[in-house]
């Protein structure tokens, strides 16, 4: 279910903390993200959205492709 202030991860501005509310796609994408510490309910901070989307999750910095980031629904904190 999409709430009013939900958007996808690739549309966030650098420095914004967000909570992941939904991950679209199949089992494969969920598994890849889960192995990197990204799951529904996780709080992440956006570092950069130029090219790859770079985020910080649990004090780890990682980059994911824009297509994958577009499947991650987030809400601002």
Secondary structure as GFF3:
##gff-version 3
##sequence-region A 1 77
A	DSSP	beta_strand	6	8	.	.	.	ID=ss1
A	DSSP	three_ten_helix	9	11	.	.	.	ID=ss2
A	DSSP	beta_strand	17	23	.	.	.	ID=ss3
A	DSSP	alpha_helix	27	35	.	.	.	ID=ss4
A	DSSP	beta_strand	43	48	.	.	.	ID=ss5
A	DSSP	beta_strand	53	57	.	.	.	ID=ss6
A	DSSP	beta_strand	60	64	.	.	.	ID=ss7
A	DSSP	alpha_helix	66	70	.	.	.	ID=ss8
A	DSSP	beta_strand	72	76	.	.	.	ID=ss9
###
